[in-house]
Amino acid sequence: MTIFGGWFIWGLILAGPLYWLGWRLRVKYWLPRLRSLWRRRTVQLPSQLVPLVLLGKRRGGGEGKRA
């Protein structure tokens, strides 16, 4: 039981400053924005090229076998 108590106390000692740091840096505010930056974005073409591009759906099959 003393091992559990020691780990519990160390957990509290570390959790307090980590929570404060997360609160101070506004982690809940930045995480969704960072996640959206990491996602793949669509390509925005110049207006002159839009009529030249054939738009279609991606095929679910393999991306082709490369030699």
The first five atom37 places (N, CA, C, CB, O) and aatype in JSON, in Angstrom:
{
  "aatype": [12, 16, 9, 13, 7, 7, 17, 13, 9, 17, 7, 10, 9, 10, 0, 7, 14, 10, 18, 17, 10, 7, 17, 1, 10, 1, 19, 11, 18, 17, 10, 14, 1, 10, 1, 15, 10, 17, 1, 1, 1, 16, 19, 5, 10, 14, 15, 5, 10, 19, 14, 10, 19, 10, 10, 7, 11, 1, 1, 7, 7, 7, 6, 7, 11, 1, 0],
  "atom_mask": [
    [1, 1, 1, 1, 1],
    [1, 1, 1, 1, 1],
    [1, 1, 1, 1, 1],
    [1, 1, 1, 1, 1],
    [1, 1, 1, 0, 1],
    [1, 1, 1, 0, 1],
    [1, 1, 1, 1, 1],
    [1, 1, 1, 1, 1],
    [1, 1, 1, 1, 1],
    [1, 1, 1, 1, 1],
    [1, 1, 1, 0, 1],
    [1, 1, 1, 1, 1],
    [1, 1, 1, 1, 1],
    [1, 1, 1, 1, 1],
    [1, 1, 1, 1, 1],
    [1, 1, 1, 0, 1],
    [1, 1, 1, 1, 1],
    [1, 1, 1, 1, 1],
    [1, 1, 1, 1, 1],
    [1, 1, 1, 1, 1],
    [1, 1, 1, 1, 1],
    [1, 1, 1, 0, 1],
    [1, 1, 1, 1, 1],
    [1, 1, 1, 1, 1],
    [1, 1, 1, 1, 1],
    [1, 1, 1, 1, 1],
    [1, 1, 1, 1, 1],
    [1, 1, 1, 1, 1],
    [1, 1, 1, 1, 1],
    [1, 1, 1, 1, 1],
    [1, 1, 1, 1, 1],
    [1, 1, 1, 1, 1],
    [1, 1, 1, 1, 1],
    [1, 1, 1, 1, 1],
    [1, 1, 1, 1, 1],
    [1, 1, 1, 1, 1],
    [1, 1, 1, 1, 1],
    [1, 1, 1, 1, 1],
    [1, 1, 1, 1, 1],
    [1, 1, 1, 1, 1],
    [1, 1, 1, 1, 1],
    [1, 1, 1, 1, 1],
    [1, 1, 1, 1, 1],
    [1, 1, 1, 1, 1],
    [1, 1, 1, 1, 1],
    [1, 1, 1, 1, 1],
    [1, 1, 1, 1, 1],
    [1, 1, 1, 1, 1],
    [1, 1, 1, 1, 1],
    [1, 1, 1, 1, 1],
    [1, 1, 1, 1, 1],
    [1, 1, 1, 1, 1],
    [1, 1, 1, 1, 1],
    [1, 1, 1, 1, 1],
    [1, 1, 1, 1, 1],
    [1, 1, 1, 0, 1],
    [1, 1, 1, 1, 1],
    [1, 1, 1, 1, 1],
    [1, 1, 1, 1, 1],
    [1, 1, 1, 0, 1],
    [1, 1, 1, 0, 1],
    [1, 1, 1, 0, 1],
    [1, 1, 1, 1, 1],
    [1, 1, 1, 0, 1],
    [1, 1, 1, 1, 1],
    [1, 1, 1, 1, 1],
    [1, 1, 1, 1, 1]
  ],
  "atom_positions": [
    [[0.82, -1.2, 0.0], [0.0, 0.0, 0.0], [0.86, 1.27, 0.0], [-0.93, 0.0, 1.2], [0.45, 2.31, -0.51]],
    [[2.06, 1.17, 0.57], [2.92, 2.35, 0.61], [3.44, 2.7, -0.79], [4.11, 2.12, 1.57], [3.67, 3.87, -1.1]],
    [[3.62, 1.68, -1.64], [4.06, 1.96, -3.01], [2.97, 2.74, -3.75], [4.39, 0.64, -3.77], [3.25, 3.71, -4.45]],
    [[1.71, 2.3, -3.57], [0.61, 3.02, -4.2], [0.55, 4.45, -3.69], [-0.73, 2.3, -3.93], [0.34, 5.38, -4.46]],
    [[0.72, 4.63, -2.39], [0.67, 5.98, -1.82], [1.77, 6.86, -2.39], [0.0, 0.0, 0.0], [1.53, 8.03, -2.68]],
    [[2.97, 6.31, -2.54], [4.06, 7.09, -3.11], [3.79, 7.51, -4.54], [0.0, 0.0, 0.0], [4.01, 8.66, -4.91]],
    [[3.31, 6.57, -5.36], [2.99, 6.9, -6.75], [1.84, 7.89, -6.83], [2.64, 5.64, -7.53], [1.83, 8.76, -7.7]],
    [[0.88, 7.75, -5.92], [-0.26, 8.67, -5.91], [0.2, 10.1, -5.59], [-1.32, 8.21, -4.89], [-0.23, 11.05, -6.24]],
    [[1.07, 10.23, -4.6], [1.58, 11.56, -4.23], [2.39, 12.16, -5.38], [2.45, 11.47, -2.94], [2.23, 13.34, -5.71]],
    [[3.27, 11.35, -6.01], [4.03, 11.85, -7.14], [3.11, 12.24, -8.31], [5.05, 10.81, -7.59], [3.38, 13.21, -9.02]],
    [[2.05, 11.49, -8.5], [1.09, 11.84, -9.54], [0.45, 13.19, -9.28], [0.0, 0.0, 0.0], [0.28, 13.99, -10.2]],
    [[0.1, 13.44, -8.01], [-0.48, 14.74, -7.68], [0.54, 15.86, -7.83], [-1.02, 14.73, -6.25], [0.21, 16.95, -8.31]],
    [[1.76, 15.6, -7.43], [2.81, 16.61, -7.54], [3.05, 16.99, -9.01], [4.12, 16.11, -6.89], [3.26, 18.16, -9.32]],
    [[3.02, 16.01, -9.89], [3.25, 16.29, -11.31], [2.0, 16.8, -12.03], [3.76, 15.05, -12.0], [2.11, 17.58, -12.97]],
    [[0.84, 16.36, -11.6], [-0.39, 16.74, -12.3], [-0.71, 18.22, -12.13], [-1.56, 15.9, -11.79], [-1.2, 18.85, -13.06]],
    [[-0.44, 18.77, -10.97], [-0.75, 20.18, -10.72], [-0.03, 21.11, -11.68], [0.0, 0.0, 0.0], [-0.68, 21.88, -12.39]],
    [[1.31, 21.05, -11.74], [2.01, 21.94, -12.67], [1.69, 21.67, -14.14], [3.5, 21.82, -12.46], [1.63, 22.6, -14.94]],
    [[1.5, 20.4, -14.5], [1.16, 20.1, -15.9], [-0.2, 20.65, -16.28], [1.19, 18.59, -16.15], [-0.39, 21.15, -17.38]],
    [[-1.16, 20.55, -15.35], [-2.48, 21.13, -15.62], [-2.39, 22.64, -15.77], [-3.47, 20.76, -14.5], [-2.99, 23.22, -16.67]],
    [[-1.63, 23.27, -14.88], [-1.49, 24.72, -14.93], [-0.84, 25.15, -16.24], [-0.67, 25.23, -13.73], [-1.26, 26.13, -16.86]],
    [[0.19, 24.4, -16.67], [0.87, 24.72, -17.91], [-0.06, 24.58, -19.11], [2.1, 23.83, -18.08], [-0.07, 25.42, -20.01]],
    [[-0.85, 23.51, -19.13], [-1.83, 23.33, -20.2], [-2.88, 24.42, -20.21], [0.0, 0.0, 0.0], [-3.3, 24.89, -21.27]],
    [[-3.3, 24.84, -19.02], [-4.29, 25.91, -18.92], [-3.68, 27.23, -19.38], [-4.81, 26.04, -17.48], [-4.34, 28.01, -20.07]],
    [[-2.45, 27.48, -18.98], [-1.79, 28.74, -19.31], [-1.51, 28.85, -20.81], [-0.48, 28.86, -18.53], [-1.63, 29.94, -21.38]],
    [[-1.15, 27.75, -21.44], [-0.87, 27.76, -22.87], [-2.12, 27.56, -23.73], [0.15, 26.69, -23.2], [-2.03, 27.51, -24.96]],
    [[-3.26, 27.44, -23.1], [-4.56, 27.28, -23.78], [-4.53, 26.1, -24.74], [-4.93, 28.56, -24.53], [-4.82, 26.24, -25.93]],
    [[-4.19, 24.94, -24.21], [-4.05, 23.74, -25.04], [-5.38, 23.35, -25.68], [-3.51, 22.57, -24.2], [-5.4, 22.94, -26.84]],
    [[-6.49, 23.49, -24.96], [-7.79, 23.12, -25.53], [-8.17, 24.03, -26.69], [-8.87, 23.19, -24.45], [-8.96, 23.64, -27.55]],
    [[-7.6, 25.23, -26.72], [-7.87, 26.16, -27.82], [-7.04, 25.8, -29.04], [-7.57, 27.6, -27.39], [-7.54, 25.87, -30.17]],
    [[-5.78, 25.4, -28.83], [-4.87, 25.18, -29.95], [-4.93, 23.8, -30.56], [-3.5, 25.44, -29.51], [-4.64, 23.66, -31.75]],
    [[-5.3, 22.77, -29.81], [-5.3, 21.41, -30.35], [-6.2, 21.23, -31.57], [-5.74, 20.45, -29.27], [-5.74, 20.66, -32.56]],
    [[-7.45, 21.69, -31.56], [-8.26, 21.53, -32.78], [-7.69, 22.27, -33.98], [-9.68, 22.01, -32.52], [-7.79, 21.78, -35.11]],
    [[-7.1, 23.43, -33.76], [-6.54, 24.18, -34.87], [-5.3, 23.49, -35.44], [-6.19, 25.59, -34.43], [-5.12, 23.44, -36.65]],
    [[-4.46, 22.96, -34.57], [-3.28, 22.24, -35.05], [-3.68, 20.98, -35.8], [-2.36, 21.89, -33.89], [-3.08, 20.63, -36.81]],
    [[-4.7, 20.29, -35.29], [-5.16, 19.08, -35.96], [-5.68, 19.39, -37.35], [-6.24, 18.39, -35.13], [-5.46, 18.62, -38.29]],
    [[-6.39, 20.53, -37.5], [-6.9, 20.88, -38.82], [-5.78, 21.26, -39.78], [-7.9, 22.04, -38.71], [-5.9, 21.07, -40.99]],
    [[-4.67, 21.8, -39.25], [-3.53, 22.11, -40.11], [-2.84, 20.84, -40.59], [-2.54, 23.0, -39.37], [-2.3, 20.81, -41.69]],
    [[-2.84, 19.81, -39.78], [-2.19, 18.57, -40.14], [-2.99, 17.77, -41.17], [-1.96, 17.73, -38.91], [-2.43, 16.93, -41.88]],
    [[-4.28, 18.03, -41.24], [-5.1, 17.3, -42.21], [-4.76, 17.77, -43.62], [-6.61, 17.51, -41.93], [-4.26, 18.87, -43.83]],
    [[-5.03, 16.9, -44.54], [-4.73, 17.22, -45.94], [-5.73, 18.24, -46.46], [-4.76, 15.94, -46.8], [-6.94, 18.08, -46.29]],
    [[-5.23, 19.26, -47.09], [-6.1, 20.31, -47.63], [-6.26, 20.14, -49.14], [-5.53, 21.7, -47.31], [-5.42, 19.54, -49.81]],
    [[-7.35, 20.67, -49.66], [-7.59, 20.62, -51.1], [-6.73, 21.69, -51.78], [-9.09, 20.83, -51.42], [-6.38, 22.71, -51.19]],
    [[-6.42, 21.44, -53.01], [-5.59, 22.36, -53.78], [-6.49, 23.45, -54.35], [-4.81, 21.62, -54.91], [-7.51, 23.17, -54.97]],
    [[-6.1, 24.69, -54.15], [-6.83, 25.81, -54.73], [-6.1, 26.25, -56.0], [-6.95, 27.0, -53.7], [-4.97, 26.75, -55.94]],
    [[-6.73, 26.06, -57.14], [-6.13, 26.42, -58.41], [-6.45, 27.86, -58.76], [-6.6, 25.48, -59.53], [-7.48, 28.39, -58.34]],
    [[-5.58, 28.49, -59.53], [-5.91, 29.83, -60.02], [-7.14, 29.77, -60.93], [-4.71, 30.45, -60.78], [-7.41, 28.75, -61.55]],
    [[-7.85, 30.86, -60.99], [-9.11, 30.87, -61.75], [-8.9, 30.57, -63.23], [-9.81, 32.22, -61.59], [-9.81, 30.08, -63.9]],
    [[-7.7, 30.85, -63.77], [-7.45, 30.58, -65.19], [-7.39, 29.08, -65.46], [-6.16, 31.25, -65.64], [-7.7, 28.65, -66.57]],
    [[-6.98, 28.27, -64.48], [-6.8, 26.84, -64.69], [-8.04, 26.01, -64.37], [-5.66, 26.36, -63.87], [-8.1, 24.85, -64.75]],
    [[-9.0, 26.57, -63.7], [-10.17, 25.8, -63.28], [-10.91, 25.17, -64.46], [-11.12, 26.7, -62.51], [-11.28, 24.0, -64.36]],
    [[-11.14, 25.88, -65.58], [-11.85, 25.22, -66.7], [-11.05, 24.11, -67.37], [-12.2, 26.25, -67.74], [-11.64, 23.27, -68.04]],
    [[-9.74, 24.08, -67.2], [-8.91, 23.08, -67.85], [-8.83, 21.76, -67.1], [-7.53, 23.63, -68.04], [-8.41, 20.75, -67.65]],
    [[-9.24, 21.77, -65.85], [-9.07, 20.58, -65.0], [-10.33, 19.74, -65.04], [-8.74, 20.99, -63.55], [-11.44, 20.26, -64.87]],
    [[-10.18, 18.46, -65.27], [-11.31, 17.53, -65.23], [-11.48, 17.06, -63.79], [-11.09, 16.32, -66.2], [-10.59, 16.45, -63.21]],
    [[-12.62, 17.35, -63.23], [-12.88, 16.97, -61.85], [-13.57, 15.61, -61.82], [-13.74, 18.03, -61.12], [-14.45, 15.35, -62.64]],
    [[-13.19, 14.78, -60.91], [-13.8, 13.47, -60.79], [-13.56, 12.88, -59.43], [0.0, 0.0, 0.0], [-12.88, 13.46, -58.58]],
    [[-14.13, 11.71, -59.22], [-13.96, 11.03, -57.95], [-12.7, 10.19, -57.97], [-15.18, 10.16, -57.62], [-12.29, 9.69, -59.01]],
    [[-12.1, 10.06, -56.81], [-10.95, 9.17, -56.71], [-11.42, 7.74, -56.74], [-10.14, 9.46, -55.44], [-12.49, 7.42, -56.22]],
    [[-10.65, 6.9, -57.32], [-11.01, 5.49, -57.37], [-10.48, 4.78, -56.15], [-10.48, 4.83, -58.65], [-9.35, 5.02, -55.71]],
    [[-11.31, 3.9, -55.6], [-10.93, 3.19, -54.4], [-9.87, 2.12, -54.62], [0.0, 0.0, 0.0], [-9.27, 1.64, -53.66]],
    [[-9.65, 1.74, -55.85], [-8.66, 0.71, -56.15], [-7.26, 1.16, -55.77], [0.0, 0.0, 0.0], [-7.05, 2.3, -55.36]],
    [[-6.33, 0.27, -55.92], [-4.95, 0.59, -55.58], [-4.42, 1.74, -56.41], [0.0, 0.0, 0.0], [-4.94, 2.04, -57.49]],
    [[-3.41, 2.36, -55.91], [-2.81, 3.49, -56.6], [-1.92, 3.02, -57.74], [-2.0, 4.33, -55.62], [-1.11, 3.79, -58.26]],
    [[-2.06, 1.8, -58.13], [-1.26, 1.27, -59.22], [0.0, 0.62, -58.68], [0.0, 0.0, 0.0], [0.55, 1.02, -57.65]],
    [[0.43, -0.37, -59.39], [1.65, -1.06, -58.97], [2.82, -0.45, -59.71], [1.55, -2.6, -59.23], [2.87, -0.42, -60.94]],
    [[3.76, 0.03, -58.94], [4.92, 0.66, -59.56], [6.05, -0.35, -59.68], [5.38, 1.89, -58.74], [6.26, -1.18, -58.8]],
    [[6.74, -0.26, -60.76], [7.84, -1.2, -61.01], [9.05, -0.86, -60.17], [8.22, -1.21, -62.49], [10.07, -1.55, -60.25]]
  ]
}
